[in-house]
Every structure is written in C-alpha cells, then in structure tokens.
Amino acid sequence: MKILVCIKQVPGSSNVEVDPVSGVLKRSGVPSKCNPYDLYAIEAALSLAERFGGSVECLTMGPPQAKAVIQEAICMGASGGTVLSDRKFAGADVLATAYTLSQGVRQCGEFDLIICGKQTTDGDTAQVGAELAEYLGLPNVSNVLSVDDYRDGTLSLTTGLDDRLIRLRIALPCLLSMDADINTPRLPSYKIRRQLTDDRVRMLSFADFADQDPDHYGLSGSATQVERIFPPEKTGGRETLDGDAGTQAQALLALLRQKKFV
C-alpha cells in the first residue's frame, strides 16, 4: 500500500500578525510547528504501513522552511516527502490550497491512499481534505476514528457524526481525513535525524506543475478573501443585578436582548 500524507506547518504561537492589505497571516519570522492534527494522520499512515505493508510519503505546501515538517515526518518513519513552495502560492484560500496540493500529488506519482488531518490550527476550516479529493476524483471519508481492516483492496472504517458512529467499507484509491485522538503519535527518532540527508526532501515549484495558469493559485486562484481580521475588543466593565432570583432573571434577559444575544 502506497500512502501519501498531506501535512502543514502552522504558527507555533498564537501571537501572530495579519497583513492589513491581504488579510493573511504573516508567517515570516514566526516560530512554527507541524499542525497537531497532522501528527495523527502521520501516525495512522505509519501504523497502516506496518500492519498491512507499504510505504509512507508526505506532502506539504508553504515557504521553504516548511521543509522542517517533512523532516519531522521522516524522523517519525516516513520514507520521504515533497515541499510545494513558490511565491505564486501565497495567500491561497482552502480552494486554491486544495488545487495546488492536487497538482503536487500528480507530480509525486500514484498512491493507493491519501491521508489528511481533520483540520489545521491556523485556518480551522476542515475543508481542504474533501476539496483535494474532489480535484483528484477520489472518494473521501472525513472524521475517521479508526481503520479497522484492509482486504481485497478495500478499507473498513469507523467514522463519527455528532450523534452516531458509522462503519463503512471504501475501495482504494481514496482519501481519508483523520479525526483528532485517533491514536498517539510516536516521537521523532533522534537517530534518524542525525542521519537525515537533504535528498529525502524534494522541492517543487509552480514551474514543475502541469497547469501553468497563475490565476489558479494563491490569492488570484482563491474564491474567497478575508476582508478584515481584528482582535475582539477588551472591556473591563461589569454590571451587578440586584433583587430576588426572579427579578435578576428578568434583568439578565433584558440585558441579553439589548446586546442582541437572544
């Protein structure tokens, strides 16, 4: 089984700035880490390869320093990975990100299974996995809680909705988005890191893609744009409600209506 895991480098701190013109996060100079949800995806892929045989590669999109998350995945057990990096990719929304990743997947070869984390901690949309599957023409299952069995080219899965669990079987090739806490991600190997060489990470840019239309990538290829991002106003005011319980309840309800919460 040949498995590809899509991962992302995200800010390692909540103290980030937003570009006032483009509305996107300023990532330059900000400490970064692998998206926590993607660690579960990497572990799921490695466990499947160990249980049923196969190999695991990783793919990410970002600035050149995103190479660090590929190296971390290799230290966890992946065989190698690819970084999609080009200034033309900057400012991409979820749709443009998914399209860019789809172009990268096609450059990486054929895979039996593509695994994504449920969402990222910087965007929190949980949309890229399903959109990537659509661009690749693959069946997709989100919120996967466990992969129970593999036989005859199909996987038996358990996925969760708000009020129920669903067990299903899906044929390969397909794309799965793993839920959080599906497993316990292993720690990267210090021994592998000491032996890590640059040739295990491949860098691809816009020039390597089959689609050479720049309007399909980055801000130009984004169907949505952020108009304004701002922190919530901090207020130190408070109001005390007097009277018996009934009077206080009525006063609280009137206050909530005044502030348009109800």
Helices and strands as residue ranges (DSSP letters): E 2-6, E 9-11, E 17-18, E 25-26, E 32-34, H 36-52, E 55-61, G 64-66, H 67-76, E 80-84, G 87-89, H 94-108, E 113-117, H 128-136, E 140-151, E 154-160, E 165-171, E 174-178, H 190-195, G 198-200, E 201-204, G 206-208, G 214-216, H 245-258
